[in-house]
């Protein structure tokens, strides 16, 4: 059955956008590690159909609150607190070789999510955890803007000292971190935007100067830290690490009912929601759905993605209790929507990640 599901999913993949594959070697000199990723995007799509419009869009909509000295403050903090990441960012700047892409500018991108919580609220994302038998299947949709960022998405395989650590499908890789990750033999992870009370700009800059890492660097720490080698240890770490914006961590493990949703905030703490506490359906499975709103609150009328996902999973037939069934949920409008860049189906028990580059769709696409 496992192979049949894979064959169906792979056959379906011809309908989706191509996702270039790049291998990241964290044993290479830091300046060299991400250069191939930059070259891959620029060779395939050119700057004007990838990074160029994305940078322009977020200069106007995300970074509009930043003064010139703020870029310098963030750059100095990263150089002081994260010297390895600083060298990697410098290598990316070298590969771009464009006057507008400076270290200071990429320092702002490193804290894109944290800044974005102050200036915008347009992002969406959906995560699904389906517990069936002794495995947890993890569906992940990444939604953002503008559309040209689809051409920045890469499927990355990461290794260090000759050992393959895991995979990521991401467009934030040029922050030298991840918001979607499969750590082999341990866990599948996704970060989702959470609508909460944002820090002020001054508070955020204070956090950054104190060494609070970029949101995307938390998953990188999970990937490379050999002590974070079990599902429970990863959950504990992501419940306690310092954060500078509101977010959700959706995590699937390698065993039965190993799945949680962690709600985070810079100051408040919230209970973690676990598959182990969910009532099992009559067909013997459990599920959780996370979008961008707290589970203890109803979905907004204008955004019913979580409710729609839960209803679909509640009615799922036995022949869809697998990766294909989770994909079917993720590909249903409005879970797959105008801003969806990619869908990933992960299974940490089998170290499996299946990735689809997604086109934009609307409610009227089929009419």
C-alpha positions as CSV (number, residue, x, y, z in Angstrom):
1,X,0.0,0.0,0.0
2,X,2.8,2.4,0.8
3,X,4.3,2.0,-2.7
4,X,0.9,2.4,-4.3
5,X,0.4,5.7,-2.5
6,X,3.8,6.9,-3.7
7,X,3.1,6.0,-7.3
8,X,-0.2,7.8,-7.3
9,X,1.3,11.0,-5.8
10,X,4.3,10.9,-8.2
11,X,2.0,10.4,-11.2
12,X,0.0,13.4,-10.0
13,X,3.2,15.6,-9.7
14,X,3.3,16.3,-13.5
15,X,0.5,18.8,-12.9
16,X,2.6,21.0,-10.6
17,X,5.3,23.5,-10.7
18,X,8.9,22.3,-10.9
19,X,10.8,22.5,-7.6
20,X,14.6,22.6,-8.2
21,X,16.7,20.4,-5.9
22,X,19.9,21.6,-4.2
23,X,22.1,19.9,-1.7
24,X,23.4,22.0,1.2
25,X,26.6,20.8,2.8
26,X,27.0,22.4,6.2
27,X,30.6,21.1,6.4
28,X,31.6,23.4,3.4
29,X,33.1,26.8,4.1
30,X,30.2,29.0,5.3
31,X,30.5,31.5,2.5
32,X,30.1,28.7,-0.1
33,X,27.1,26.8,1.4
34,X,24.2,28.7,-0.2
35,X,25.8,30.0,-3.4
36,X,24.5,27.1,-5.5
37,X,21.0,27.9,-4.3
38,X,21.2,31.5,-5.5
39,X,22.7,30.5,-8.8
40,X,20.0,27.9,-9.4
41,X,17.2,30.4,-9.0
42,X,18.9,33.1,-11.0
43,X,19.8,30.7,-13.8
44,X,16.3,29.3,-14.1
45,X,14.2,32.5,-13.7
46,X,16.5,35.5,-13.7
47,X,16.5,38.2,-11.0
48,X,13.5,40.1,-12.5
49,X,11.2,37.1,-12.3
50,X,12.2,35.9,-8.8
51,X,14.0,37.9,-6.2
52,X,13.6,41.3,-7.8
53,X,9.8,41.7,-7.5
54,X,9.8,39.9,-4.2
55,X,12.2,42.3,-2.7
56,X,10.3,45.3,-4.1
57,X,7.0,44.0,-2.8
58,X,8.3,43.5,0.7
59,X,10.3,46.7,0.7
60,X,6.9,48.4,0.3
61,X,4.8,46.2,2.5
62,X,7.0,44.6,5.2
63,X,10.2,46.7,5.6
64,X,8.5,50.1,5.3
65,X,8.9,50.8,9.0
66,X,12.7,50.4,8.9
67,X,15.0,53.4,9.0
68,X,18.6,53.1,7.6
69,X,20.0,52.7,11.0
70,X,17.7,49.8,11.8
71,X,19.3,47.7,9.1
72,X,22.7,48.5,10.6
73,X,21.5,47.5,14.1
74,X,20.3,44.1,12.9
75,X,23.4,43.5,10.8
76,X,25.7,44.2,13.8
77,X,23.6,42.0,16.1
78,X,23.8,39.1,13.7
79,X,27.6,39.5,13.2
80,X,28.0,39.5,17.0
81,X,25.6,36.8,18.0
82,X,25.6,34.5,15.0
83,X,29.0,34.6,13.3
84,X,28.5,31.4,11.3
85,X,25.2,32.6,9.9
86,X,26.9,36.0,9.2
87,X,29.5,34.3,6.9
88,X,26.7,32.4,5.1
89,X,24.8,35.6,4.5
90,X,27.9,37.3,3.2
91,X,28.4,34.5,0.7
92,X,24.8,34.9,-0.5
93,X,25.5,38.7,-0.9
94,X,28.6,37.8,-2.9
95,X,26.7,35.5,-5.2
96,X,24.0,38.1,-5.9
97,X,26.6,40.7,-6.7
98,X,24.0,43.5,-6.8
99,X,24.3,46.9,-5.1
100,X,20.8,46.6,-3.5
101,X,21.4,43.2,-2.0
102,X,23.7,44.0,0.9
103,X,24.5,42.2,4.2
104,X,22.4,44.8,6.0
105,X,19.5,44.2,3.7
106,X,19.7,40.4,4.2
107,X,19.9,41.0,7.9
108,X,16.4,42.5,7.7
109,X,15.3,39.4,5.7
110,X,16.6,37.2,8.4
111,X,14.0,38.7,10.7
112,X,11.3,39.0,8.0
113,X,8.6,37.2,10.0
114,X,9.3,39.2,13.1
115,X,9.2,42.5,11.2
116,X,6.2,41.4,9.2
117,X,4.1,40.9,12.4
118,X,4.5,44.6,13.0
119,X,3.7,45.8,9.5
120,X,1.5,43.3,7.7
121,X,-0.9,40.4,8.2
122,X,-1.3,38.9,4.7
123,X,0.3,35.6,5.2
124,X,-1.5,32.3,5.5
125,X,-0.5,28.6,5.9
126,X,-2.2,25.3,6.8
127,X,-0.9,22.2,8.6
128,X,-2.6,18.8,9.0
129,X,-1.5,16.0,11.2
130,X,-3.2,12.6,10.6
131,X,-2.4,9.8,13.0
132,X,-3.2,6.4,11.5
133,X,-1.8,3.1,12.9
134,X,1.7,3.7,14.1
135,X,2.5,6.7,11.9
136,X,1.7,10.4,11.6
137,X,1.3,11.9,8.1
138,X,2.0,15.6,8.0
139,X,0.5,17.9,5.3
140,X,1.9,21.4,4.9
141,X,0.8,24.3,2.7
142,X,2.9,27.4,2.5
143,X,1.0,30.6,1.5
144,X,2.6,34.0,0.9
145,X,3.0,36.8,-1.6
146,X,3.9,37.9,-4.2
147,X,3.5,35.2,-6.8
148,X,7.1,35.5,-8.1
149,X,8.3,34.0,-4.8
150,X,7.2,30.6,-6.2
151,X,10.3,30.8,-8.3
152,X,12.5,31.0,-5.2
153,X,11.2,27.7,-3.7
154,X,13.8,25.0,-3.5
155,X,13.8,21.4,-2.4
156,X,16.9,21.2,-0.2
157,X,18.7,18.1,1.1
158,X,21.0,19.0,4.0
159,X,24.1,17.1,5.1
160,X,27.0,17.6,7.5
161,X,30.2,15.6,7.9
162,X,29.0,13.2,5.2
163,X,25.7,12.4,7.0
164,X,22.3,13.4,5.6
165,X,20.4,15.2,8.3
166,X,17.1,16.0,6.6
167,X,15.1,17.9,3.9
168,X,13.4,21.2,3.5
169,X,11.1,22.7,0.9
170,X,11.3,26.5,1.4
171,X,11.6,29.9,-0.2
172,X,13.1,31.5,3.0
173,X,16.3,29.5,2.6
174,X,18.2,32.7,1.8
175,X,17.7,33.6,5.5
176,X,19.9,30.5,6.0
177,X,17.1,28.8,7.9
178,X,13.9,26.9,7.4
179,X,10.2,27.1,8.2
180,X,9.4,23.6,6.7
181,X,11.7,20.7,7.7
182,X,11.9,16.9,7.9
183,X,14.7,15.8,10.3
184,X,15.4,12.2,9.5
185,X,14.3,9.7,12.1
186,X,13.0,12.4,14.4
187,X,10.2,14.8,13.3
188,X,8.5,16.8,10.6
189,X,8.1,20.5,11.3
190,X,6.3,23.5,10.0
191,X,6.0,27.1,11.3
192,X,2.7,29.0,10.8
193,X,2.0,32.6,11.2
194,X,0.0,33.4,14.4
195,X,-2.0,36.6,14.8
196,X,-1.0,38.0,18.1
197,X,-0.1,41.3,19.7
198,X,3.2,42.2,17.9
199,X,6.3,43.8,19.5
200,X,6.9,47.4,18.8
201,X,9.9,48.1,16.5
202,X,12.0,49.2,19.4
203,X,11.1,46.1,21.4
204,X,12.0,43.9,18.4
205,X,15.4,45.6,17.9
206,X,16.1,45.1,21.6
207,X,15.3,41.4,21.2
208,X,17.6,41.1,18.2
209,X,20.4,42.9,20.0
210,X,20.0,40.5,22.9
211,X,20.6,37.5,20.5
212,X,17.0,36.2,20.0
213,X,17.4,34.2,16.8
214,X,15.4,34.5,13.6
215,X,12.3,32.3,13.6
216,X,13.8,30.3,10.8
217,X,17.0,29.5,12.7
218,X,15.0,27.5,15.4
219,X,14.4,24.7,12.9
220,X,18.0,24.9,11.8
221,X,19.0,24.3,15.4
222,X,16.7,21.4,15.5
223,X,18.3,19.9,12.4
224,X,22.0,20.2,13.4
225,X,21.7,19.7,17.2
226,X,22.5,16.0,17.9
227,X,20.9,16.3,21.3
228,X,17.5,17.1,19.8
229,X,17.3,13.5,18.6
230,X,13.7,12.5,19.7
231,X,10.3,13.9,19.1
232,X,9.8,14.8,22.7
233,X,13.1,16.7,22.9
234,X,12.2,18.7,19.8
235,X,8.8,19.5,21.2
236,X,10.4,20.6,24.5
237,X,12.9,22.8,22.8
238,X,10.3,24.5,20.6
239,X,8.0,25.1,23.6
240,X,10.8,27.0,25.4
241,X,13.1,28.7,22.9
242,X,13.0,32.5,22.8
243,X,10.9,34.0,20.0
244,X,10.3,37.5,18.8
245,X,6.9,37.1,17.3
246,X,3.7,35.0,17.6
247,X,3.8,31.7,15.8
248,X,2.7,28.1,15.7
249,X,4.9,25.0,15.5
250,X,3.2,22.0,13.9
251,X,5.2,18.9,14.6
252,X,4.8,15.2,13.6
253,X,6.9,12.4,15.0
254,X,7.9,8.8,14.2
255,X,5.4,6.9,16.3
256,X,1.8,6.5,17.1
257,X,0.0,9.8,18.0
258,X,3.2,11.8,18.0
259,X,1.9,15.1,16.8
260,X,1.5,18.5,18.5
261,X,0.6,22.1,17.8
262,X,2.7,24.6,19.9
263,X,1.3,28.1,20.2
264,X,4.1,30.7,20.9
265,X,4.3,34.4,21.8
266,X,7.2,36.5,23.0
267,X,5.7,36.9,26.5
268,X,2.7,34.6,26.9
269,X,2.6,30.8,27.3
270,X,-0.1,28.5,26.0
271,X,-0.9,24.8,26.4
272,X,0.4,22.5,23.7
273,X,-2.3,20.6,21.8
274,X,-1.5,16.9,21.2
275,X,-2.8,14.1,19.0
276,X,-2.6,11.9,22.1
277,X,-5.4,13.9,23.7
278,X,-7.7,13.9,20.6
279,X,-10.7,11.6,20.6
280,X,-10.2,8.8,18.1
281,X,-12.6,8.5,15.2
282,X,-14.8,5.4,14.7
283,X,-12.4,4.4,11.9
284,X,-9.4,4.5,14.3
285,X,-7.6,7.7,13.3
286,X,-7.0,11.1,14.8
287,X,-6.2,14.4,13.3
288,X,-5.3,18.1,14.0
289,X,-5.5,21.1,11.6
290,X,-3.7,24.4,12.2
291,X,-4.0,27.6,10.2
292,X,-3.3,31.0,11.7
293,X,-5.8,31.2,14.5
294,X,-5.9,29.8,18.0
295,X,-7.6,26.4,18.5
296,X,-9.7,27.7,21.4
297,X,-11.2,30.4,19.1
298,X,-13.6,29.8,16.2
299,X,-12.4,30.4,12.7
300,X,-13.2,33.9,11.3
301,X,-16.2,33.9,9.0
302,X,-13.9,35.1,6.2
303,X,-11.3,32.4,6.6
304,X,-12.7,28.9,7.2
305,X,-9.7,26.9,6.2
306,X,-9.3,25.0,9.5
307,X,-13.0,24.2,9.7
308,X,-13.1,23.0,6.1
309,X,-10.0,20.8,6.7
310,X,-11.5,19.3,9.9
311,X,-14.7,18.5,8.1
312,X,-12.9,16.8,5.2
313,X,-10.8,14.7,7.6
314,X,-13.8,13.8,9.7
315,X,-15.5,12.3,6.6
316,X,-12.4,10.6,5.2
317,X,-12.9,7.1,3.9
318,X,-10.6,4.2,4.8
319,X,-9.0,4.2,1.3
320,X,-7.8,7.8,1.9
321,X,-6.2,7.3,5.3
322,X,-2.7,7.8,3.7
323,X,-0.5,10.4,2.1
324,X,-2.8,10.8,-0.9
325,X,-5.8,11.5,1.4
326,X,-3.8,14.2,3.2
327,X,-2.7,15.6,-0.1
328,X,-6.4,15.7,-1.2
329,X,-7.3,17.8,1.8
330,X,-4.3,20.2,1.3
331,X,-5.3,20.7,-2.4
332,X,-8.9,21.7,-1.6
333,X,-9.9,25.3,-2.0
334,X,-9.5,27.5,0.1
335,X,-6.8,25.4,1.9
336,X,-5.0,25.6,-1.4
337,X,-5.6,29.2,-2.4
338,X,-4.3,32.2,-4.4
339,X,-1.2,32.5,-2.2
340,X,-0.2,28.8,-1.9
341,X,3.4,28.3,-3.1
342,X,3.9,24.6,-2.3
343,X,2.4,21.6,-0.7
344,X,4.5,19.1,1.2
345,X,3.5,15.7,2.6
346,X,5.9,14.4,5.2
347,X,6.2,11.2,7.1
348,X,8.9,11.1,9.7
349,X,8.5,7.3,10.4
350,X,9.6,6.6,6.8
351,X,11.8,9.7,6.3
352,X,9.6,10.6,3.4
353,X,9.0,14.0,2.0
354,X,6.9,14.5,-1.2
355,X,6.8,18.1,-2.5
356,X,4.6,19.8,-5.0
357,X,5.1,23.3,-6.4
358,X,1.6,24.8,-6.4
359,X,0.1,27.2,-8.9
360,X,-2.3,29.9,-7.7
361,X,-6.0,29.0,-7.7
362,X,-9.2,30.8,-6.9
363,X,-12.8,29.7,-6.3
364,X,-13.6,30.3,-9.9
365,X,-10.7,28.6,-11.6
366,X,-12.8,25.6,-12.8
367,X,-15.6,27.7,-14.2
